[in-house]
Amino acid sequence: MTSAPDASMPSAPLAGVRVLDLSRVLAGPWATQLLADLGADVIKIERPGAGDDTRHWGPPFTTRTDGGPGDAAYFLCANRGKQSVALDIATPEGADLVRRMAADADVVVENFKTGGLKKYGLDFDSLKAVNPRLVYCSITGFGQTGPRARQAGYDYMIQAMGGLMSITGQPDGAPGAEPMKVGVAVADLFTGLYASNAILAALYAARETGQGRHIDIALFDVQAAMLANQAANWFVSGKAPTRMGNAHPNLSPYQPFPCSDGMVVIAVGNDGQFRALCQALGEPELGTDDRFAANAGRVANRDQLGPILSALTAPLTMVALMQRLEAAGVPCGPVNTVDQVFAEPQAVARGLTIEQTRPDLDGPVRTVASPIRMNGVAAVSDRPPPALGEHTEAVLARYRDRPDRA
């Protein structure tokens, strides 16, 4: 467990970049947290008295110093590194203050319904008039155009509409067979990553040209892009992929196998690794069997290969199996629970748990470190996820007496 380094130092890649975050829930906040970890100054605008919806998405909740419930754990995962300003943008004064902040900002991120900010004068065209260099990122369920443009979209429904649930879960006829969502909101998370990537590109262009960009990111579009090889499989074959449980559509063996005390995933990516696997399991002849010697044959004959390998792994403990496979150069790993992930020696060595403090909360605030490292240093902001309105007065004092450039 480590404390966070100071990502606001001049050496931080985005030091000096100011981000105005009008987003809430996950996709937008995930994008702006990444920017904050890279050194950007992120100001999060929240509804007075309520704040980001995810502050209430519990249990579990943090505990305040007075013993009452604090923010939901959900909020903590996506809001490190930000200053919270409680401001009602639906009021003329609130909208005016946001315009003043946008005049000084490099980036605005928002996830209101398409066209929802125009009535407040906070849409791209309005803010571009006061800041031509502004990079304005709109995150919605279905984008700024198309028949569903004004429809709200949440991760779960997008996983369904975007095809992910049709390829996730046990196959038809197997116990528990039904379309299944992923255990975290991957459409939101990937959208945040695509958004931050686009923002960085637009910032680079703005510095070169003096002109900002309006970035249009849709969860539905992102989920379609995430289909990756499964979409390519359909384009090439004309056959829609289906649910395969833990099996891989293009590789075999590439799935969990039983041990006497748990499950170990074996991920064979080429024929050499398969021969090494067979050698490690004491059955080298499997590696040259005509049915299994090449990957295409193993995929075609997976129903025969799986039970053969399972019979060989089942008597072994997880540790014994992994020791054999690691010595043979075969990729493998245990099926860890979440608590086991952060107890892994590798996770401890890499400092994947960040511990920070917030004065209003009893005990430390723990979040997962950014996976980005530059010159050996983790890119993580030293600011914990903020209390609602924690920075309102300090931030707004800079703008209240400043004339609106519009």
C-alpha positions as CSV (number, residue, x, y, z in Angstrom):
1,M,0.0,0.0,0.0
2,T,1.4,3.4,-1.0
3,S,0.5,7.0,-0.6
4,A,0.0,9.0,-3.7
5,P,2.8,10.9,-5.3
6,D,2.2,14.6,-6.1
7,A,0.8,14.6,-9.7
8,S,0.5,18.4,-9.6
9,M,4.2,18.9,-9.8
10,P,5.6,20.6,-12.9
11,S,6.9,17.3,-14.2
12,A,3.3,15.9,-14.4
13,P,2.5,15.6,-18.1
14,L,-0.8,17.6,-17.9
15,A,0.4,20.2,-15.4
16,G,-1.3,23.5,-16.2
17,V,-4.2,22.0,-18.1
18,R,-7.5,23.0,-16.6
19,V,-10.5,20.7,-16.9
20,L,-14.1,21.7,-16.1
21,D,-16.0,18.5,-15.3
22,L,-19.8,18.7,-15.7
23,S,-20.2,14.9,-15.8
24,R,-21.5,12.4,-13.3
25,V,-21.8,8.7,-12.6
26,L,-18.9,6.8,-14.4
27,A,-17.9,7.3,-18.0
28,G,-17.2,11.1,-17.7
29,P,-15.7,11.0,-14.2
30,W,-13.5,8.0,-15.3
31,A,-12.1,10.2,-18.1
32,T,-11.5,13.2,-15.9
33,Q,-9.9,11.1,-13.1
34,L,-7.4,9.9,-15.7
35,L,-6.6,13.5,-16.7
36,A,-6.3,14.4,-13.0
37,D,-3.9,11.6,-12.3
38,L,-1.8,12.9,-15.2
39,G,-1.6,16.3,-13.5
40,A,-4.6,18.2,-14.9
41,D,-6.4,20.6,-12.6
42,V,-10.0,19.2,-12.6
43,I,-12.9,21.2,-11.2
44,K,-16.0,19.0,-10.7
45,I,-19.3,20.8,-10.7
46,E,-22.0,19.1,-8.6
47,R,-25.6,19.8,-7.6
48,P,-25.8,21.5,-4.2
49,G,-27.1,19.2,-1.5
50,A,-27.0,16.0,-3.7
51,G,-23.8,15.9,-5.8
52,D,-22.8,13.2,-8.2
53,D,-25.4,10.4,-8.2
54,T,-22.8,7.8,-7.2
55,R,-22.3,9.5,-3.8
56,H,-25.5,7.7,-3.0
57,W,-24.9,4.4,-4.8
58,G,-24.4,2.2,-1.7
59,P,-24.0,0.3,0.4
60,P,-21.2,0.2,1.2
61,F,-20.7,3.7,2.5
62,T,-17.7,5.4,4.1
63,T,-18.0,6.5,7.7
64,R,-17.9,10.2,8.7
65,T,-16.0,11.3,11.7
66,D,-19.3,11.9,13.5
67,G,-20.2,8.2,12.9
68,G,-22.8,8.8,10.1
69,P,-22.6,7.4,6.6
70,G,-20.4,9.3,4.1
71,D,-20.0,8.9,0.4
72,A,-20.7,5.6,-1.2
73,A,-17.7,3.5,-2.1
74,Y,-18.7,3.8,-5.8
75,F,-18.0,7.5,-5.8
76,L,-14.5,7.0,-4.6
77,C,-13.5,4.9,-7.6
78,A,-13.8,7.6,-10.2
79,N,-13.2,11.0,-8.6
80,R,-9.7,11.1,-7.2
81,G,-7.7,14.3,-7.9
82,K,-10.7,16.7,-8.3
83,Q,-11.9,19.8,-6.6
84,S,-15.7,19.7,-5.9
85,V,-17.7,22.9,-6.5
86,A,-21.4,22.8,-5.5
87,L,-23.2,25.0,-8.0
88,D,-26.7,25.0,-9.5
89,I,-26.2,25.5,-13.3
90,A,-30.0,25.8,-13.7
91,T,-29.8,29.3,-12.2
92,P,-28.6,32.3,-14.1
93,E,-25.9,32.9,-11.6
94,G,-24.7,29.3,-11.7
95,A,-24.7,29.2,-15.5
96,D,-22.8,32.5,-15.6
97,L,-20.1,31.2,-13.2
98,V,-19.7,28.1,-15.3
99,R,-19.2,30.2,-18.4
100,R,-16.6,32.2,-16.6
101,M,-14.8,29.0,-15.6
102,A,-15.0,27.7,-19.2
103,A,-13.4,30.9,-20.5
104,D,-10.3,29.9,-18.6
105,A,-10.5,26.1,-19.1
106,D,-8.8,24.0,-21.6
107,V,-11.3,21.2,-21.5
108,V,-15.0,20.8,-20.7
109,V,-16.5,17.3,-20.2
110,E,-20.2,16.8,-19.9
111,N,-22.7,13.9,-20.1
112,F,-26.0,15.6,-20.2
113,K,-28.6,14.4,-22.7
114,T,-28.0,15.6,-26.3
115,G,-28.8,19.3,-26.4
116,G,-29.5,19.5,-22.7
117,L,-27.0,22.3,-21.9
118,K,-28.0,24.6,-24.7
119,K,-30.8,26.2,-22.6
120,Y,-28.2,27.2,-20.0
121,G,-25.9,28.6,-22.6
122,L,-23.3,25.9,-21.8
123,D,-23.3,24.0,-25.0
124,F,-20.3,23.8,-27.3
125,D,-21.2,26.7,-29.6
126,S,-21.9,29.0,-26.7
127,L,-18.7,28.2,-24.8
128,K,-16.6,28.3,-28.0
129,A,-17.7,31.9,-28.4
130,V,-15.9,32.8,-25.1
131,N,-13.0,30.4,-25.6
132,P,-12.1,29.3,-29.2
133,R,-9.4,26.9,-27.9
134,L,-11.8,24.9,-25.8
135,V,-11.9,21.2,-26.1
136,Y,-15.5,20.2,-25.4
137,C,-16.2,16.5,-24.8
138,S,-19.9,15.3,-24.9
139,I,-20.5,11.8,-23.6
140,T,-23.9,10.3,-24.2
141,G,-25.6,7.0,-24.6
142,F,-26.1,7.2,-28.3
143,G,-24.2,10.3,-29.6
144,Q,-25.2,13.7,-31.0
145,T,-26.9,12.3,-34.1
146,G,-29.1,9.4,-35.1
147,P,-32.7,8.3,-34.2
148,R,-31.7,7.5,-30.6
149,A,-29.6,10.7,-30.0
150,R,-31.9,12.1,-27.3
151,Q,-32.4,8.7,-25.5
152,A,-30.6,8.2,-22.2
153,G,-28.2,5.2,-22.0
154,Y,-26.8,3.3,-19.0
155,D,-24.0,0.8,-19.1
156,Y,-26.2,-2.3,-18.5
157,M,-28.6,-1.5,-21.4
158,I,-25.7,-0.6,-23.6
159,Q,-24.0,-4.0,-22.9
160,A,-27.2,-5.6,-24.0
161,M,-27.9,-3.4,-27.1
162,G,-24.2,-3.4,-28.1
163,G,-24.0,-7.1,-28.3
164,L,-21.7,-7.8,-25.4
165,M,-24.3,-9.8,-23.4
166,S,-25.0,-12.0,-26.4
167,I,-21.4,-13.3,-26.2
168,T,-21.1,-13.4,-22.4
169,G,-22.4,-16.3,-20.3
170,Q,-23.0,-20.0,-20.5
171,P,-24.0,-21.4,-23.9
172,D,-27.6,-22.4,-24.6
173,G,-28.4,-25.8,-23.1
174,A,-25.8,-25.4,-20.2
175,P,-26.9,-24.8,-16.6
176,G,-27.5,-21.1,-15.9
177,A,-27.6,-20.3,-19.6
178,E,-28.7,-16.7,-20.3
179,P,-27.2,-13.5,-21.6
180,M,-24.8,-12.1,-18.9
181,K,-23.4,-8.7,-18.2
182,V,-19.8,-8.2,-17.2
183,G,-19.1,-7.7,-13.5
184,V,-18.0,-4.1,-13.9
185,A,-19.5,-1.3,-16.1
186,V,-17.1,-1.9,-19.0
187,A,-19.0,0.2,-21.5
188,D,-18.7,3.2,-19.2
189,L,-15.1,2.5,-18.4
190,F,-14.1,2.0,-22.0
191,T,-16.0,5.2,-22.9
192,G,-14.0,7.1,-20.3
193,L,-10.8,5.7,-21.8
194,Y,-11.8,6.6,-25.4
195,A,-12.9,10.1,-24.2
196,S,-9.6,10.8,-22.4
197,N,-7.7,9.6,-25.5
198,A,-9.7,11.9,-27.8
199,I,-9.3,14.8,-25.3
200,L,-5.5,14.5,-25.4
201,A,-5.5,14.4,-29.2
202,A,-7.8,17.5,-29.3
203,L,-5.6,19.3,-26.8
204,Y,-2.5,18.7,-29.0
205,A,-4.4,20.0,-32.0
206,A,-5.6,23.1,-30.1
207,R,-2.1,24.0,-29.1
208,E,-1.0,23.7,-32.8
209,T,-4.0,25.5,-34.4
210,G,-5.5,27.6,-31.6
211,Q,-8.9,25.9,-32.3
212,G,-10.8,23.6,-30.0
213,R,-12.9,20.6,-31.0
214,H,-16.3,19.2,-30.1
215,I,-15.8,15.5,-29.2
216,D,-18.8,13.3,-29.6
217,I,-18.4,10.0,-27.6
218,A,-21.3,7.5,-27.4
219,L,-21.5,4.5,-25.1
220,F,-23.2,2.5,-27.9
221,D,-20.5,3.3,-30.4
222,V,-17.8,2.4,-27.9
223,Q,-19.5,-0.9,-27.1
224,A,-19.7,-1.8,-30.8
225,A,-16.0,-1.0,-31.1
226,M,-15.2,-3.2,-28.1
227,L,-16.6,-6.2,-29.9
228,A,-13.2,-6.3,-31.6
229,N,-12.3,-9.8,-32.8
230,Q,-15.9,-10.9,-32.3
231,A,-17.2,-8.3,-34.7
232,A,-14.4,-9.2,-37.1
233,N,-15.4,-12.9,-36.8
234,W,-18.9,-11.9,-37.9
235,F,-17.7,-9.7,-40.7
236,V,-15.6,-12.5,-42.2
237,S,-17.8,-15.5,-41.5
238,G,-21.3,-14.1,-41.8
239,K,-22.1,-16.0,-38.6
240,A,-23.0,-14.1,-35.4
241,P,-20.9,-15.2,-32.4
242,T,-22.8,-16.8,-29.5
243,R,-22.2,-17.3,-25.8
244,M,-19.4,-19.8,-25.1
245,G,-19.0,-19.6,-21.3
246,N,-15.3,-19.3,-20.5
247,A,-14.1,-20.7,-23.9
248,H,-12.4,-18.5,-26.4
249,P,-13.8,-18.2,-29.9
250,N,-10.5,-18.3,-31.7
251,L,-8.1,-20.1,-29.2
252,S,-7.9,-23.4,-27.3
253,P,-7.1,-24.2,-24.6
254,Y,-7.8,-20.7,-23.2
255,Q,-10.1,-21.2,-20.2
256,P,-10.1,-22.2,-16.5
257,F,-9.2,-25.7,-15.5
258,P,-10.1,-27.5,-12.2
259,C,-7.5,-28.2,-9.5
260,S,-8.0,-30.0,-6.2
261,D,-8.4,-26.7,-4.4
262,G,-9.7,-24.2,-7.0
263,M,-9.4,-23.1,-10.6
264,V,-6.5,-22.0,-12.7
265,V,-6.8,-20.2,-16.1
266,I,-4.5,-21.6,-18.8
267,A,-4.0,-19.3,-21.7
268,V,-2.3,-21.0,-24.7
269,G,-1.7,-18.5,-27.5
270,N,0.4,-20.7,-29.9
271,D,1.3,-24.2,-30.8
272,G,4.6,-24.1,-29.0
273,Q,2.9,-23.2,-25.8
274,F,0.5,-26.1,-26.3
275,R,3.3,-28.6,-26.7
276,A,5.0,-27.1,-23.6
277,L,1.6,-27.5,-21.7
278,C,1.4,-31.2,-22.7
279,Q,5.0,-31.8,-21.6
280,A,4.3,-30.1,-18.3
281,L,1.3,-32.3,-17.7
282,G,3.2,-35.5,-18.5
283,E,1.4,-36.2,-21.8
284,P,3.8,-35.0,-24.5
285,E,2.1,-37.1,-27.2
286,L,-1.0,-34.8,-27.0
287,G,1.2,-32.0,-28.4
288,T,1.6,-33.9,-31.7
289,D,-1.9,-35.5,-31.9
290,D,-3.3,-34.6,-35.3
291,R,-6.5,-33.3,-33.6
292,F,-4.7,-30.9,-31.4
293,A,-1.2,-30.1,-32.9
294,A,-2.4,-26.8,-34.6
295,N,-4.7,-24.2,-33.0
296,A,-7.4,-24.5,-35.7
297,G,-7.7,-28.2,-34.8
298,R,-7.8,-27.5,-31.1
299,V,-10.6,-25.0,-31.7
300,A,-12.5,-27.5,-33.8
301,N,-12.0,-30.3,-31.3
302,R,-12.3,-28.3,-28.1
303,D,-15.0,-30.6,-26.8
304,Q,-12.6,-33.5,-26.8
305,L,-9.5,-31.5,-25.6
306,G,-11.1,-29.9,-22.6
307,P,-12.0,-33.0,-20.7
308,I,-8.6,-34.6,-21.4
309,L,-6.8,-31.6,-20.0
310,S,-9.2,-31.3,-17.0
311,A,-8.5,-34.9,-16.0
312,L,-4.8,-34.1,-15.9
313,T,-5.1,-30.9,-13.9
314,A,-7.8,-31.9,-11.4
315,P,-5.6,-34.0,-9.1
316,L,-3.1,-31.2,-8.8
317,T,-3.2,-28.3,-6.3
318,M,-3.3,-24.8,-7.9
319,V,0.2,-24.0,-6.7
320,A,1.6,-27.3,-8.1
321,L,-0.1,-26.8,-11.4
322,M,1.1,-23.1,-11.7
323,Q,4.6,-24.1,-10.7
324,R,4.8,-26.6,-13.5
325,L,3.3,-24.3,-16.1
326,E,5.3,-21.3,-15.2
327,A,8.5,-23.4,-15.4
328,A,7.4,-24.5,-18.9
329,G,6.6,-20.9,-20.0
330,V,2.9,-21.5,-20.3
331,P,0.7,-18.5,-19.3
332,C,-1.5,-19.3,-16.3
333,G,-3.0,-17.6,-13.3
334,P,-5.4,-18.3,-10.4
335,V,-9.0,-17.2,-10.4
336,N,-8.6,-14.6,-7.6
337,T,-11.4,-13.0,-5.6
338,V,-11.2,-9.2,-5.4
339,D,-9.5,-9.3,-1.9
340,Q,-6.9,-11.7,-3.2
341,V,-6.1,-9.4,-6.1
342,F,-4.7,-6.7,-3.8
343,A,-3.0,-9.3,-1.6
344,E,-1.0,-10.6,-4.6
345,P,2.7,-10.0,-4.1
346,Q,2.7,-8.4,-7.6
347,A,0.0,-6.0,-6.7
348,V,1.8,-5.1,-3.4
349,A,5.1,-4.6,-5.3
350,R,3.5,-2.4,-7.9
351,G,1.7,-0.3,-5.2
352,L,-1.8,-0.8,-6.7
353,T,-3.6,0.4,-3.5
354,I,-3.5,4.1,-2.9
355,E,-4.2,5.3,0.7
356,Q,-5.2,8.9,1.3
357,T,-7.0,10.9,4.0
358,R,-10.0,13.2,4.0
359,P,-10.8,15.3,7.1
360,D,-14.5,14.5,7.2
361,L,-14.1,10.7,7.0
362,D,-13.1,8.3,9.7
363,G,-10.1,6.3,8.5
364,P,-8.2,6.3,5.2
365,V,-9.7,6.5,1.7
366,R,-8.4,3.6,-0.4
367,T,-8.5,3.7,-4.2
368,V,-6.8,1.7,-7.0
369,A,-3.7,3.3,-8.4
370,S,-3.6,4.4,-12.0
371,P,-1.9,1.7,-14.1
372,I,0.1,4.4,-15.9
373,R,3.8,4.7,-15.0
374,M,6.2,7.2,-16.5
375,N,9.9,7.0,-15.8
376,G,9.1,4.5,-13.0
377,V,6.6,6.8,-11.2
378,A,2.9,6.1,-11.0
379,A,0.6,8.8,-12.4
380,V,-1.7,9.3,-9.4
381,S,-3.0,12.6,-8.1
382,D,-2.3,13.4,-4.4
383,R,-5.9,14.7,-4.0
384,P,-8.4,12.2,-2.5
385,P,-12.0,12.1,-3.9
386,P,-13.5,15.3,-2.6
387,A,-16.3,16.0,-0.2
388,L,-19.4,17.6,-1.8
389,G,-18.7,21.3,-2.3
390,E,-15.3,21.0,-0.5
391,H,-13.7,23.6,-2.7
392,T,-16.7,25.8,-3.7
393,E,-15.6,29.0,-2.0
394,A,-11.9,28.7,-2.9
395,V,-12.7,28.1,-6.6
396,L,-15.6,30.5,-7.0
397,A,-13.7,33.4,-5.4
398,R,-11.5,33.4,-8.5
399,Y,-14.5,34.0,-10.8
400,R,-17.2,35.9,-9.0
401,D,-15.7,39.3,-9.5
402,R,-14.3,38.6,-13.0
403,P,-16.4,39.9,-15.9
404,D,-17.9,37.3,-18.3
405,R,-16.0,37.4,-21.6
406,A,-19.2,36.7,-23.4
